[in-house]
Amino acid sequence: MFFLGEYEHSIDAKQRLAIPAEVRDVLNPEIHGVAFVAAPGGNGSLWLWPEKTFETLSKELAGSLLGNDDLDDFERLVYSQSARVPLDSAGRIRIPARLLDRYQLTNSVTVLGVRDHLELMKPKSWRAEQGRLEPARTDIWRRARQAMAERRSGKDQ
C-alpha cells in the first residue's frame, strides 16, 4: 500500500483533520490499525504513520539497556513528541494542540502522500518546497538512483 498525492484540507475548530478519502480507501484495519501516529518528521513537518507501520518501524530500532547515544536522542525526540490519533467514524483525526502549535498548522493544511506515511504542511510551506524541489528534479532522481544502488550493493555483501 502506498500513500500518494496531495490534498488541501482544513483543521476544524475541534482540531480535527479529515483524512483524504483516497487514503482511507487503502487502509486496512487488520494491516494498518485503526489510528495514525502523529510524529515529528525528519524534514520539519508533522508526519502521520499508520499505527501498525509505526510499530513495525519502531521494533526495527529496538535496542538494549546499553543504548546508543544517537539512537537515544532520536527516540527521545520522536516518541516524546508523538501522539496516537485514532480515526473517528467520519474519517477524521484530532491532532493535539501541542502538535498544531509546534508545526504552526491552522485552518488550511496540505496533506501529502509520501509512500508509507502522510506529511502535513502549511500550504505556503509546501509551495515553497515545491519551488525548491522542481528545479532540482533531475539531480534528485540521479541521487535517489545512486542511493538505491548503494543500498542494494550493501545488502548483497
URQUINOR-V670894 format. One line per field, one symbol per residue. ss: DSSP state (@ for helix, = for strand, . for the rest). phi: phi as a letter, one per 30 degrees, with the letter a starting at -180 (. if undefined). burial: # if it has 16 or more other C-alpha atoms within 10 Angstrom, else .. Layout:
# URQUINOR-V670894
ss: ???
phi: ???
burial: ???
This chain:
# URQUINOR-V670894
ss: ..=..======....===..@@@@....@@@@..======.....=====@@@@@@@@@@@.......@@@@@@@@@@@@..====.....===..@@@@@@.....========.=====.@@@@@@@@@@@@@.@@@@@@@@@@@@@@@@@@@@.
phi: .bcbjbbcbccddcicbddeeddedcdbedccjcbccdbdcdcicdccceeddddddddddecbdcdceddddeddddddccbdbddddcicccceeddedechcbhdbcccdbicacbcbdeddddddddddedcedddddddddddddddddddd
burial: ..##.##.###...######..#...#....#.#######....##########.......................#...######....#####..#...#.#..######...#######..#...............................
